[in-house]
Amino acid sequence: MEEHNLIVPVFVVNVSLFTFFIGIWTLLYIVTTTHINFVNEEASTKWLILFYALPVICVGLIYWIGFYPGVMTPDSLNHWMQIETYEFSNWHPFLYTMLMLGLTQMWESPAIISLFQVLAIGFVYGYAMYSLRRMGIPSYALMITTAVFAIVPVMGIYSVTLWKDVLYSLMILLFTIIIMNIVVSRGEWLRPWTSIVFLTIVAILVSFLRNNGFPIAVLTLLMLAAFFWHYWRSFVIPVAVTVATYLIVTGPVFTALDVNSAQFTESLSIPHQQIANIISNDGEMTESEKEYFDAVLPLEEWEESYYPFLSDEIKFHPELNQELILDDVPRYFGNWASLVSNNFSLAVDAYKDQTSLGWQIYESGYTAAYANEIFDNEYGLEMNPPSEFLHNRLRFYLDFTQDNLLEIVWRPALFTFFLALLTFASYLKNGMPSLLVAVPVILNWGTLMAGLPAQDFRYLLANYFTLFVIALFAFVRYKK
């Protein structure tokens, strides 16, 4: 009987693995053998941008009405506090705060910010479909893709959520579209000066809309310059202006405006989690390590505050001695490295748990899929949808997808897997330059795997936005 009970699960696992690998090979075969030859359809009217933007905007407006004036969490309210008090901080990106400040000069309501995001997502997505149509992707494929993009609730709820992650992810998508145009044209897209200006602006926006954006923008530009070295002059201005703008704004401008920079300790989520896991499991520690980490945070608090999938309890612990860390950062990392080397298995376990959102499709801890309310605040901001019926229907739809389709809709690891698979298929068809198209989103994923603070879908929203474009791009054959 015990042998029979063992055989059944093993059989199911083997069949599942076989089906999985057959599915992968089938997808690769379909993508690599389906050739949509790049035709550069100059006749494609730019009105197509509006044509494909409108369905996305219309769905976004439904969410805008249903969650009027927009969804706001403590992060959103921190931005709002800054535009009310003019006490600025780059803990949450300064550029997003400035955008909110500028928009609210026209209409002092979160509604104008959420409306701006709805329109921005629509037009960037429309530009993506327009670009793909020029490459030869048939209209019916673009229409089906647009319908899926609009109907899946990710776009809808995030378009009306006041988070910097939304516009940052949108700029990653726009960066991806630009690279796609550069790659298929073999660099010819860079010839007009307007293209250089466009590329530079997008690189700057990526740099400032989230604190991990600057290295992503610069590394991507340098990789493009390396692949398209015949056009190296076209990348001098984007690289130089992006770096100079970043240094000037985060230096003299921040100083002049008294903008508080983001705390370095914000980036220590994973080291903190590894230390806490080792302490919680009575890992091997020297006396000097015990003394140091007890001074950073009492050892019993490391253990008490440790939750494998969220670093906030440690990172924002009132007894955490941030000054001790900042006064001698090499000492912190030296003790951490020594602790990890002597407890490698425990450190790996902590890393796997903390970064599970990015690589694990099934949920083992929790998933913060989305927000759908305005949190309590002192500014009198409340959710006041014109239609309670619409509000309730949308909440029901969101709850349904979270309860029944979590792994498919709200675990970005699945999108990461398909991004990698489709990028590989494009490489098999078109060669090395095609890999560049996925560079911004992969770099974003990589930087987050080095410092993911929580299991929030929004951190990897760019995976969802770019998947639709990269999936269609994989069918384009431009290599002669």
C-alpha positions, 0 to 999 in steps of 0.5 A, spaced: 500 500 500 505 504 501 509 503 495 502 504 491 502 511 494 509 513 492 508 510 485 502 515 484 505 522 486 511 520 482 507 518 476 504 525 476 510 529 477 513 525 471 507 526 467 507 534 469 515 535 467 514 531 461 508 536 459 512 542 461 518 540 457 513 538 451 510 545 451 516 549 452 519 545 445 513 546 442 512 554 443 520 555 441 518 551 435 512 555 433 516 562 434 522 560 431 519 557 425 514 562 424 517 568 420 514 575 419 519 578 415 521 585 417 518 590 412 518 597 415 512 599 413 513 607 412 505 607 409 503 605 416 499 612 419 501 614 426 494 614 427 495 607 429 498 609 435 491 612 437 487 606 434 491 602 439 491 606 445 484 608 445 481 601 448 487 601 453 485 608 455 477 606 455 478 600 460 483 605 464 477 610 464 473 605 467 478 603 473 478 611 474 471 612 475 471 605 479 476 607 484 476 615 483 480 619 485 485 614 485 488 608 489 493 611 494 497 607 499 502 610 504 508 611 499 503 615 495 501 619 501 508 620 502 509 624 495 502 628 497 505 630 504 511 633 500 507 637 495 503 639 501 509 641 505 514 642 500 519 638 504 522 634 499 525 627 499 528 622 494 526 616 499 520 616 494 523 618 487 523 626 487 521 626 479 515 623 481 513 628 486 515 633 482 510 630 477 505 630 482 506 637 484 506 640 477 499 636 475 496 638 481 497 646 480 492 644 474 487 640 478 488 639 486 486 632 486 489 625 485 484 624 480 489 628 475 495 624 476 491 617 475 488 620 469 495 622 467 497 615 468 491 612 464 493 616 458 500 615 458 499 608 459 495 608 453 499 612 448 506 608 450 502 602 448 499 605 442 506 606 440 508 599 441 503 596 437 504 602 431 512 600 431 510 592 431 505 593 425 511 597 421 515 591 422 510 587 419 506 584 425 499 583 422 493 587 425 489 581 428 495 579 432 495 586 435 488 587 436 488 580 440 494 582 444 491 589 445 484 586 448 488 581 452 492 587 455 486 591 457 482 586 459 487 583 464 486 587 471 493 588 472 493 594 467 487 597 469 488 597 477 495 600 476 493 605 471 489 609 477 494 607 483 499 613 485 505 609 485 512 611 482 513 604 479 507 605 474 511 610 470 517 607 471 515 600 468 512 604 463 518 608 461 522 601 461 517 599 456 518 605 452 526 604 452 524 597 450 520 599 444 526 604 442 531 598 442 527 594 438 526 599 433 534 600 433 535 593 433 531 591 427 533 597 423 540 595 424 542 602 427 538 606 422 533 609 427 538 613 430 540 617 424 535 623 425 537 628 431 529 627 434 531 620 435 537 621 439 533 626 443 527 621 444 532 616 447 536 621 451 529 623 455 527 616 456 534 614 459 533 620 464 526 618 466 528 611 467 534 614 471 530 618 476 523 614 476 526 609 481 532 609 485 535 602 481 533 606 474 540 610 473 545 604 472 539 600 468 539 606 463 547 607 463 548 600 462 543 599 457 546 605 453 553 602 453 551 595 451 547 598 445 553 602 443 558 596 444 553 592 439 552 598 434 559 601 434 558 604 427 553 609 430 557 610 437 557 617 436 549 617 436 550 614 444 555 619 446 549 625 447 544 620 451 550 617 455 553 624 457 547 627 458 544 622 462 550 621 467 551 629 467 543 630 469 543 625 474 549 628 477 547 635 477 540 633 480 542 629 485 548 633 487 547 641 487 540 641 485 538 636 491 542 641 496 539 647 493 532 644 494 534 641 501 532 634 498 533 628 503 537 623 499 534 616 500 537 612 506 543 607 504 540 602 509 534 602 504 538 597 500 540 592 505 534 588 505 537 581 503 543 582 508 539 584 513 534 578 512 540 573 511 543 575 518 536 574 521 535 567 519 542 565 521 541 568 528 534 565 528 537 558 527 542 558 531 547 559 526 555 559 527 557 566 529 564 568 532 564 573 539 566 579 535 560 578 530 555 577 536 557 583 539 557 587 532 550 585 530 547 585 537 550 593 537 546 594 530 540 590 533 539 586 539 540 579 537 533 577 540 530 582 536 533 580 530 530 573 531 523 576 533 522 581 527 524 576 522 519 574 517 522 570 511 518 574 505 518 581 508 524 585 511 520 591 513 520 589 521 527 589 521 529 595 516 524 600 520 525 597 527 526 603 532 532 599 535 536 598 529 542 602 529 543 605 522 548 610 524 553 604 526 552 601 520 553 608 516 559 610 520 563 604 518 559 600 512 565 596 510 565 593 517 558 591 516 559 588 510 565 584 512 561 581 518 556 580 514 560 576 509 564 572 514 557 570 517 554 568 510 561 564 509 560 560 515 552 559 514 552 559 507 546 554 507 542 558 511 544 565 507 541 561 501 535 559 504 534 567 506 535 569 499 531 564 496 525 566 500 526 574 500 526 574 492 521 568 491 517 573 488 522 574 482 523 567 481 518 562 484 511 562 480 507 559 486 506 563 492 510 560 498 509 566 503 504 572 501 503 576 494 501 584 495 498 583 488 495 590 488 492 596 492 484 598 491 483 604 497 486 610 499 489 609 506 487 613 512 490 620 512 490 627 514 489 630 508 482 629 507 483 624 501 478 619 500 475 614 495 469 617 492 467 613 486 461 616 482 458 609 481 458 604 487 456 598 482 462 599 478 467 600 484 464 593 487 464 589 480 471 591 479 473 589 486 470 583 485 473 582 478 480 583 482 479 579 488 477 573 483 483 573 479 487 574 486 483 568 489 483 563 483 488 566 478 494 568 482 500 564 479 498 566 472 496 573 473 499 576 479 506 572 480 511 576 475 516 570 475 511 567 470 512 573 466 520 573 467 520 565 465 516 567 458 520 573 457 527 569 457 524 564 453 521 568 448 528 572 448 531 566 447 527 564 441 528 571 438 536 570 439 535 563 435 532 566 429 535 573 429 542 572 432 545 576 438 543 583 437 535 581 438 538 580 446 538 587 447 531 588 446 530 585 453 536 588 456 532 593 460 527 589 463 532 583 465 537 589 468 531 591 472 529 584 474 537 583 476 537 589 480 531 587 484 534 580 485 539 584 489 535 588 494 528 586 493 524 588 500 517 585 499 513 581 495 510 586 492 507 585 484 509 593 483 516 592 483 516 587 477 510 590 473 515 592 468 515 584 466 508 585 465 508 591 461 514 588 456 512 581 455 506 583 450 511 587 446 517 582 446 512 576 445 510 579 438 517 581 437 519 574 437 515 572 431 519 578 427 525 576 422 529 581 420 536 578 419 538 577 412 
